[in-house]
Amino acid sequence: MGDRAAPGRVAAVEAARARRLRPVVSGGSYNYLCRKAAHGLLTEAAGFEDLVDITARLNELGYADVAADAQAVIDAVLAQERALQRLSDVFQAVEWHDSADWGASQVRDAVAAYRESRR
């Protein structure tokens, strides 16, 4: 898992884990990950870090089967990030075309480049 995360993300996760190991008065140790929508995992770095952290904690507690399911969610989030990155040039071309900044040829070029990258 660490080999897929950016170094800054790994450091943040480790710092968050150190903070969480201190006694707390109430819930929220994982920023209420239990209430996080999927959108938050894609848009909030802390939400993703909390997911990584709680997955590691599940493993530490001996719940490997549940941690494996949480890892599948992590993998899905990372896959969504990669898909969005691959599509970003197409999205930009359509957006700029629709706002009259670019012509249809830029959309065609972006779509062709995207299709080529899928091969």
C-alpha positions as CSV (number, residue, x, y, z in Angstrom):
1,M,0.0,0.0,0.0
2,G,2.8,2.4,0.9
3,D,4.4,2.0,-2.5
4,R,1.3,3.5,-4.1
5,A,0.9,6.5,-1.8
6,A,2.8,9.7,-2.3
7,P,5.5,10.4,0.3
8,G,3.6,13.3,1.7
9,R,0.5,11.2,2.1
10,V,2.5,8.5,3.9
11,A,4.0,11.0,6.4
12,A,0.6,12.5,7.0
13,V,-0.9,9.0,7.7
14,E,1.9,8.2,10.1
15,A,1.4,11.5,11.9
16,A,-2.3,10.9,12.1
17,R,-1.8,7.4,13.5
18,A,0.6,8.7,16.2
19,R,-2.1,11.3,17.2
20,R,-4.8,8.6,17.3
21,L,-2.9,6.3,19.7
22,R,-3.3,8.9,22.4
23,P,-6.4,8.5,24.6
24,V,-9.4,10.4,23.5
25,V,-12.6,11.4,25.2
26,S,-15.0,10.7,22.4
27,G,-15.4,9.4,18.9
28,G,-14.0,11.1,15.8
29,S,-10.5,9.6,15.9
30,Y,-10.8,9.1,12.2
31,N,-12.6,12.3,11.4
32,Y,-15.9,10.5,11.4
33,L,-14.9,8.3,8.5
34,C,-18.0,6.2,9.3
35,R,-20.1,9.2,7.9
36,K,-17.9,10.0,4.9
37,A,-19.4,9.8,1.4
38,A,-17.5,8.4,-1.4
39,H,-17.1,11.9,-2.9
40,G,-15.1,12.9,0.2
41,L,-12.6,10.1,-0.3
42,L,-11.9,11.5,-3.7
43,T,-11.8,15.1,-2.8
44,E,-10.4,15.3,0.7
45,A,-6.9,14.2,1.3
46,A,-7.7,13.7,5.0
47,G,-10.6,11.4,4.2
48,F,-8.3,9.1,2.1
49,E,-5.6,9.2,4.8
50,D,-8.2,8.2,7.4
51,L,-9.3,5.3,5.2
52,V,-5.7,4.1,4.9
53,D,-5.1,4.5,8.6
54,I,-8.2,2.7,9.7
55,T,-7.4,-0.1,7.3
56,A,-4.0,-0.5,8.9
57,R,-5.6,-0.4,12.3
58,L,-8.1,-3.1,11.4
59,N,-5.1,-5.3,10.5
60,E,-3.4,-4.5,13.8
61,L,-6.5,-5.5,15.6
62,G,-6.5,-8.8,13.8
63,Y,-9.5,-8.2,11.5
64,A,-7.7,-9.1,8.3
65,D,-10.9,-10.0,6.4
66,V,-12.5,-6.6,7.1
67,A,-9.2,-4.8,6.4
68,A,-9.1,-6.6,3.0
69,D,-12.6,-5.2,2.2
70,A,-11.4,-1.7,3.3
71,Q,-8.3,-2.2,1.1
72,A,-10.6,-2.9,-1.8
73,V,-12.2,0.5,-1.2
74,I,-8.7,2.1,-1.2
75,D,-7.9,0.4,-4.5
76,A,-11.2,1.6,-6.0
77,V,-10.5,5.2,-4.9
78,L,-7.0,5.1,-6.4
79,A,-8.5,3.6,-9.6
80,Q,-10.9,6.5,-9.8
81,E,-8.1,9.0,-9.4
82,R,-6.2,7.3,-12.3
83,A,-9.3,7.3,-14.5
84,L,-10.0,11.0,-13.8
85,Q,-6.4,11.8,-14.6
86,R,-6.6,9.9,-17.9
87,L,-9.9,11.7,-18.8
88,S,-8.8,15.2,-17.7
89,D,-7.6,16.3,-21.2
90,V,-10.9,15.2,-22.7
91,F,-12.9,17.0,-20.0
92,Q,-10.9,20.2,-20.6
93,A,-11.4,20.0,-24.3
94,V,-15.1,19.6,-24.1
95,E,-15.4,22.3,-21.4
96,W,-13.3,24.8,-23.4
97,H,-15.2,23.9,-26.6
98,D,-18.5,24.5,-24.9
99,S,-17.3,27.9,-23.6
100,A,-16.1,28.8,-27.2
101,D,-12.4,28.9,-26.2
102,W,-11.5,25.8,-28.4
103,G,-12.9,24.4,-31.6
104,A,-14.2,20.9,-32.4
105,S,-10.7,19.8,-33.6
106,Q,-9.3,20.1,-30.1
107,V,-12.1,17.8,-28.8
108,R,-11.4,15.3,-31.5
109,D,-7.6,15.4,-30.8
110,A,-8.2,14.9,-27.0
111,V,-10.6,12.0,-27.6
112,A,-8.1,10.4,-30.1
113,A,-5.3,10.8,-27.6
114,Y,-7.4,9.3,-24.9
115,R,-8.5,6.4,-27.1
116,E,-4.8,5.7,-28.0
117,S,-3.8,5.7,-24.3
118,R,-6.4,2.9,-23.6
119,R,-4.7,0.6,-26.0
